[in-house]
Structures are given as structure tokens and as C-alpha cells.
Amino acid sequence: MSYDLIIFEPSSAPRDKKEFMAWFEQQVQWSEDHEYNNPLVCSEPLQRMYSKLSEHFPNMNVDEEVFEAMEEAGTDNRLTDYSLGTDVIYAAFAYSVAEEAYTTMRSLAVEYKVGFFNVSSDDGEIIFPD
């Protein structure tokens, strides 16, 4: 299990909760015609936010040297599994960093004016940048 959050392109997502959830379910079918580990497929605001977020929570599916260095330093719990789509970035964090991940990702979403959805929350908090 992981602690899951997403950021999304607000212009692509419906604001009605029921419609948003249907849109979200469609997004996580991962049916776009590309690999889901390349940030260049994301919208420009999502790319910028991913760049900043991955400074705090590096992508576990990239550089082996980073992975080994973090494992050796005992900070490998910060490694995060990202799925990068055109309109969404899905981040699966370790539960041991859940609170920090939530705070960091939510504040960056506000700063970069992208949407935020707490997948792991019972109430499924959805925030649009306005």
C-alpha cells in the first residue's frame, strides 16, 4: 500500500465531484499512447511542478545512482513512484512520509496553479487553483 496523491491540469478536469471521479477513473486506465515515466508528455505547468516535487521526493524509476545513494543514507522512503500522463501526475508515496508528501504536494499545487486530489483520503479532497 502507498499514500497516493495526484496533481492535474485544471482546464481538463470537471469541477463536479461525480464527473471528476469518472474523469479520474478514466485517467488511471493509463490508456494514452506513451510511456508514463517521461515528464515531457505532461502539460507545461505539470512539468514545472514535477521538477520541483521530485527534488523533495525523487522518482524511484530513474537514476540507479540516486536510488543507491538514498538507500545507503536511509532516505529511500522518500523515493516515489510516479505515473506521468498528459493531464495528471499520480504519485505513490511511502506511508512514512505521507504527512510531508501531502503538505509539500498541496502547497506546490497552489503555487504552480494546478489541481490537487487526495486519492488516499476518505473524502477525496479536490482542490482547483482559484
FENJOHU-V558259 format. One record per residue. N is the residue number from 0. PHI is phi in whole degrees, 0 to 359 (999 if undefined). PSI is psi in whole degrees, 0 to 359 (NA if undefined). D_FIRST is the distance of its C-alpha to the first C-alpha in Angstrom with 2 decimals. Layout:
# FENJOHU-V558259
((N & PHI & PSI & D_FIRST) (N & PHI & PSI & D_FIRST))
This chain:
# FENJOHU-V558259
((0 & 999 & 152 & 0.00) (1 & 222 & 170 & 3.75) (2 & 258 & 113 & 7.05) (3 & 250 & 133 & 9.07) (4 & 224 & 153 & 12.85) (5 & 229 & 154 & 15.74) (6 & 244 & 153 & 19.35) (7 & 213 & 159 & 21.95) (8 & 285 & 111 & 25.64) (9 & 296 & 332 & 27.19) (10 & 288 & 347 & 30.20) (11 & 260 & 346 & 28.17) (12 & 256 & 137 & 26.13) (13 & 291 & 150 & 27.76) (14 & 271 & 338 & 28.06) (15 & 291 & 132 & 28.11) (16 & 303 & 313 & 24.74) (17 & 296 & 316 & 25.03) (18 & 293 & 322 & 26.20) (19 & 299 & 315 & 23.54) (20 & 297 & 322 & 20.75) (21 & 294 & 317 & 22.64) (22 & 299 & 314 & 23.02) (23 & 302 & 312 & 19.34) (24 & 301 & 323 & 18.56) (25 & 293 & 318 & 21.29) (26 & 299 & 319 & 19.98) (27 & 275 & 13 & 16.57) (28 & 280 & 345 & 18.59) (29 & 53 & 53 & 19.26) (30 & 256 & 6 & 22.86) (31 & 291 & 154 & 24.73) (32 & 272 & 63 & 27.05) (33 & 195 & 168 & 25.60) (34 & 285 & 155 & 22.89) (35 & 255 & 30 & 19.93) (36 & 235 & 12 & 20.19) (37 & 248 & 112 & 23.62) (38 & 295 & 343 & 24.02) (39 & 291 & 347 & 27.58) (40 & 281 & 343 & 26.58) (41 & 282 & 158 & 25.43) (42 & 300 & 160 & 27.98) (43 & 302 & 315 & 29.83) (44 & 298 & 322 & 28.31) (45 & 293 & 322 & 24.74) (46 & 300 & 314 & 25.92) (47 & 297 & 317 & 27.39) (48 & 292 & 319 & 24.37) (49 & 301 & 319 & 22.07) (50 & 301 & 316 & 24.65) (51 & 288 & 316 & 24.57) (52 & 298 & 320 & 20.82) (53 & 288 & 349 & 20.32) (54 & 292 & 324 & 22.88) (55 & 274 & 322 & 20.52) (56 & 228 & 87 & 17.23) (57 & 299 & 151 & 18.40) (58 & 289 & 125 & 17.11) (59 & 288 & 348 & 15.55) (60 & 258 & 26 & 17.40) (61 & 239 & 220 & 20.83) (62 & 316 & 118 & 23.37) (63 & 298 & 327 & 22.93) (64 & 295 & 318 & 25.16) (65 & 297 & 314 & 22.95) (66 & 302 & 310 & 19.95) (67 & 296 & 320 & 22.25) (68 & 295 & 319 & 23.84) (69 & 290 & 323 & 20.69) (70 & 296 & 316 & 19.54) (71 & 295 & 323 & 23.06) (72 & 279 & 353 & 23.13) (73 & 78 & 19 & 19.93) (74 & 248 & 17 & 18.45) (75 & 293 & 348 & 16.03) (76 & 291 & 348 & 13.13) (77 & 275 & 346 & 14.73) (78 & 296 & 135 & 14.26) (79 & 234 & 142 & 12.51) (80 & 267 & 112 & 11.80) (81 & 254 & 142 & 14.36) (82 & 241 & 119 & 15.74) (83 & 251 & 110 & 19.31) (84 & 251 & 178 & 21.38) (85 & 299 & 316 & 24.84) (86 & 246 & 358 & 23.97) (87 & 219 & 151 & 20.29) (88 & 235 & 118 & 18.01) (89 & 260 & 126 & 14.30) (90 & 239 & 125 & 12.44) (91 & 251 & 108 & 8.79) (92 & 262 & 159 & 9.14) (93 & 290 & 143 & 8.08) (94 & 300 & 332 & 8.02) (95 & 294 & 344 & 11.35) (96 & 242 & 16 & 12.95) (97 & 304 & 311 & 11.77) (98 & 297 & 313 & 15.34) (99 & 294 & 321 & 17.09) (100 & 298 & 314 & 15.08) (101 & 300 & 308 & 15.94) (102 & 300 & 314 & 19.51) (103 & 295 & 311 & 20.09) (104 & 292 & 321 & 18.87) (105 & 294 & 316 & 20.63) (106 & 292 & 323 & 23.82) (107 & 292 & 324 & 23.91) (108 & 299 & 318 & 23.56) (109 & 296 & 313 & 26.58) (110 & 299 & 317 & 28.45) (111 & 268 & 3 & 28.00) (112 & 57 & 48 & 28.60) (113 & 241 & 165 & 25.62) (114 & 281 & 161 & 23.52) (115 & 222 & 135 & 20.24) (116 & 223 & 125 & 17.64) (117 & 269 & 92 & 14.85) (118 & 298 & 324 & 12.46) (119 & 278 & 354 & 10.19) (120 & 277 & 145 & 13.50) (121 & 297 & 326 & 15.15) (122 & 267 & 356 & 18.30) (123 & 57 & 55 & 16.99) (124 & 309 & 125 & 19.29) (125 & 239 & 127 & 21.23) (126 & 235 & 128 & 23.68) (127 & 255 & 151 & 26.53) (128 & 280 & 67 & 28.72) (129 & 199 & NA & 31.83))
